[in-house]
Amino acid sequence: MSFTKILAVTSFICLNVFAINVFAKAGGVSGGGGFVINPLRPTQPQSAQDIEQIIKNSKSIVSKYIQTKKMQLKQNTMSGHEQRIYDQLLNSQKNNLEDVVKKYNVHIEDEAPCYTSDHIAVDGSIFAETANSICISSATIAEKVHPSEVSKQAAALMLHEMIEVAGLEDADAIHLQKIALDEIK
């Protein structure tokens, strides 16, 4: 292989590693996947199976959170950008976020990460082993998130993935995920 080709391949790999690290810190990547955002780290090793149970219970938090957002939208009490996104998500006839949350299941991966369409390992993805499901990885969350934050981090990540299923871009999903992390108690 010529020096030019080696340099090109090395540059490509470095750029991809840089992009993955930048997006991982931001909370998501293109291709249908996302990450927990700024989690409090666990102080001791955790079982992915124990974390899985907490994640299972987090879907109801997402449903309640969406109802709160629907009320805020009706009362016009959201910021302009957030309101624009939720208006699109909750008033759409085609990909209504409430319908997505009702119809989609959460597949919890307890032995591996979830993967994007580009086969990048992530904490959550719109791509799951079963139809009409999103993937959330209890394996990666167990390594990254303190048990006291698992429920809200999982709910915010589920929201992120459901927003992508509803057809919005990753940037909007990350924006609403960050807001949800601040608002979910």
C-alpha positions as CSV (number, residue, x, y, z in Angstrom):
1,M,0.0,0.0,0.0
2,S,1.4,3.4,-0.9
3,F,2.1,6.1,1.6
4,T,-0.7,8.2,0.2
5,K,-3.3,5.4,0.7
6,I,-2.0,4.7,4.2
7,L,-2.3,8.4,5.1
8,A,-5.8,8.5,3.6
9,V,-6.9,5.5,5.6
10,T,-5.3,6.8,8.8
11,S,-7.0,10.2,8.3
12,F,-10.4,8.5,7.7
13,I,-10.1,6.4,10.9
14,C,-9.0,9.4,13.0
15,L,-11.9,11.5,11.7
16,N,-14.4,8.7,12.5
17,V,-13.0,8.2,16.0
18,F,-13.2,12.0,16.5
19,A,-16.8,12.2,15.2
20,I,-17.8,9.3,17.4
21,N,-16.3,10.9,20.5
22,V,-17.8,14.3,19.7
23,F,-21.3,12.8,19.2
24,A,-21.0,10.6,22.2
25,K,-20.4,13.6,24.4
26,A,-23.4,15.4,22.8
27,G,-25.8,12.5,23.4
28,G,-26.3,10.9,20.0
29,V,-25.1,10.0,16.6
30,S,-26.6,9.9,13.2
31,G,-27.9,6.6,12.1
32,G,-30.5,6.0,14.8
33,G,-28.6,5.8,18.0
34,G,-28.0,7.8,21.2
35,F,-26.2,7.9,24.5
36,V,-26.9,8.8,28.1
37,I,-25.9,12.4,28.7
38,N,-23.4,13.4,31.5
39,P,-24.4,10.6,33.9
40,L,-23.3,10.3,37.5
41,R,-20.9,7.3,37.4
42,P,-21.6,4.2,39.5
43,T,-19.4,3.8,42.5
44,Q,-19.3,0.0,42.3
45,P,-20.0,-2.6,39.6
46,Q,-23.6,-3.2,38.8
47,S,-25.5,-6.1,37.3
48,A,-27.0,-5.4,33.8
49,Q,-30.0,-7.6,34.9
50,D,-30.7,-5.3,37.9
51,I,-30.4,-2.2,35.7
52,E,-32.7,-3.9,33.2
53,Q,-35.6,-4.0,35.7
54,I,-35.2,-0.2,36.3
55,I,-35.2,0.4,32.6
56,K,-38.4,-1.6,32.1
57,N,-40.2,0.6,34.6
58,S,-38.9,3.8,32.8
59,K,-41.3,3.5,29.8
60,S,-44.2,4.6,32.0
61,I,-42.2,7.7,32.9
62,V,-41.9,8.5,29.2
63,S,-45.7,8.2,28.7
64,K,-46.4,10.5,31.7
65,Y,-43.8,12.9,30.5
66,I,-45.4,13.1,27.0
67,Q,-48.7,13.9,28.6
68,T,-47.1,16.7,30.6
69,K,-45.6,18.1,27.4
70,K,-49.0,17.9,25.6
71,M,-50.5,20.0,28.4
72,Q,-47.7,22.5,28.2
73,L,-48.1,22.7,24.5
74,K,-51.9,23.4,24.9
75,Q,-51.1,26.1,27.6
76,N,-48.3,27.6,25.5
77,T,-45.8,27.4,28.3
78,M,-42.8,26.0,26.4
79,S,-39.9,27.9,24.9
80,G,-40.2,28.6,21.2
81,H,-37.8,25.9,19.9
82,E,-39.1,23.2,22.2
83,Q,-42.7,24.2,21.4
84,R,-42.0,24.0,17.6
85,I,-40.6,20.5,18.0
86,Y,-43.4,19.2,20.3
87,D,-46.0,20.8,18.0
88,Q,-44.6,18.8,15.2
89,L,-44.3,15.6,17.3
90,L,-47.7,15.7,19.0
91,N,-49.9,17.2,16.2
92,S,-48.7,15.0,13.4
93,Q,-51.2,12.7,11.9
94,K,-48.6,10.4,10.4
95,N,-45.9,9.9,13.1
96,N,-47.5,11.2,16.3
97,L,-45.1,10.7,19.3
98,E,-47.9,9.5,21.6
99,D,-48.7,6.7,19.0
100,V,-45.1,5.8,18.7
101,V,-44.7,5.5,22.5
102,K,-47.9,3.3,22.7
103,K,-47.0,1.1,19.7
104,Y,-43.2,0.6,20.2
105,N,-41.8,-1.8,22.8
106,V,-38.4,-1.5,24.5
107,H,-36.0,-4.3,23.8
108,I,-33.4,-4.3,26.6
109,E,-30.0,-5.7,25.6
110,D,-28.3,-6.9,28.8
111,E,-25.2,-8.4,27.3
112,A,-24.1,-5.9,24.7
113,P,-24.6,-2.4,23.4
114,C,-27.3,-1.4,20.9
115,Y,-26.1,-0.5,17.4
116,T,-26.8,2.2,14.9
117,S,-27.4,1.6,11.2
118,D,-23.7,2.1,10.7
119,H,-22.9,-0.7,13.3
120,I,-21.7,1.9,15.9
121,A,-22.1,0.8,19.5
122,V,-24.5,3.0,21.4
123,D,-26.6,3.0,24.6
124,G,-29.9,3.2,22.7
125,S,-31.0,2.8,19.1
126,I,-34.1,2.8,16.8
127,F,-32.8,-0.6,15.6
128,A,-33.7,-3.6,17.7
129,E,-34.0,-7.3,17.3
130,T,-37.7,-7.3,17.3
131,A,-40.1,-5.4,15.1
132,N,-41.8,-2.2,16.4
133,S,-39.1,-1.9,19.1
134,I,-36.3,0.3,20.1
135,C,-33.1,-1.0,21.8
136,I,-31.8,0.2,25.2
137,S,-28.6,-1.4,26.5
138,S,-28.7,-2.2,30.2
139,A,-25.2,-3.5,29.7
140,T,-23.7,-0.1,28.8
141,I,-26.0,1.8,31.2
142,A,-24.8,-0.4,34.1
143,E,-21.2,0.6,33.3
144,K,-21.9,4.3,32.9
145,V,-24.8,5.4,35.2
146,H,-25.2,5.5,38.9
147,P,-28.4,3.5,40.0
148,S,-29.9,6.7,41.4
149,E,-30.0,8.2,37.8
150,V,-30.8,5.1,35.8
151,S,-34.5,5.7,35.7
152,K,-34.3,9.3,34.4
153,Q,-31.4,8.6,32.1
154,A,-33.2,5.6,30.6
155,A,-36.5,7.5,30.2
156,A,-34.7,10.5,28.5
157,L,-32.9,8.1,26.2
158,M,-36.1,6.2,25.3
159,L,-37.7,9.6,24.5
160,H,-34.7,10.4,22.3
161,E,-35.2,7.1,20.4
162,M,-39.0,7.5,20.1
163,I,-38.5,11.0,18.7
164,E,-36.2,9.5,16.0
165,V,-38.8,6.8,15.3
166,A,-41.3,9.6,14.8
167,G,-39.1,11.0,12.1
168,L,-37.2,13.9,13.7
169,E,-33.5,14.5,13.3
170,D,-30.9,13.5,15.9
171,A,-30.2,17.1,16.9
172,D,-33.9,17.6,17.9
173,A,-33.8,14.3,19.8
174,I,-30.7,15.3,21.7
175,H,-32.2,18.8,22.5
176,L,-35.4,17.2,23.9
177,Q,-33.4,14.5,25.7
178,K,-31.4,17.2,27.6
179,I,-34.6,19.0,28.6
180,A,-36.1,15.8,29.8
181,L,-33.1,15.0,31.9
182,D,-33.6,18.4,33.7
183,E,-37.3,17.9,34.1
184,I,-37.7,14.2,35.0
185,K,-37.4,13.7,38.7
